[in-house]
Amino acid sequence: MDHVSGYIATGLVSLTVGLLLQRLKDRPKLLYWIPGSFLFQLQTPAIALRTDSLTIQNVGRQPATDIEIIHKARPDHFQFSTQIDFIEGTTPTGEHVIKIPSLGAQEHINIQLLGHTNQPVLLGVRSAEGRAQLIQVHLQRVVPRAVQWLAGLLVLAGTGFLLYWVVSAVTFLSQAIGVLK
């Protein structure tokens, strides 16, 4: 019976390690956010201008390929803030698609949109590796580097003290129930 339980334990450990390695494998991960949008209601001439900004970033460790930015209809005007190759297309159902061949690891792009007849309605962002994740962002004040270092040291010290107390508690309980002497 001991041999069978050893085989089962070995199989479970191998399966767990295999799944963990698969989860930690290098791959691209696209995030996108809309840092700003504004609607101008002009009186003369009576027109509504909408401006949007869209940022896409690959936070993964591998390049993302075949990136698609999908809008309900073609925005009146759009422009990338940095020079990048792209191709425009349309889906069979009429959505406008901007295709970018690749986006390197830790690289980001920004696209500015302006609409006066066709308001830019973003339907999604995806790549060959999967859908991009929309994240919420807000502006934040940047604190001085010394304050960031001090906060990091305090977090590290707190983690060390917490680990010390957890190990002490486990040792105490092990001695109390007779596992350790």
Secondary structure, DSSP 8 states (H G I E B T S, - for coil): -HHHHHHHHHHHHHHHHHHHHHHTS----EEEEEEEEEEEEETTTTEEEEEEEEEEEE-SSS-EEEEEEEESS--SEEEESS----EEEE-TTS-EEEEEEEE-TT-EEEEEEEESSS---EEEEEETTEE-EE----------HHHHHHHHHHHHHHHHHHHHHHHHHHHHHHHHTTS--
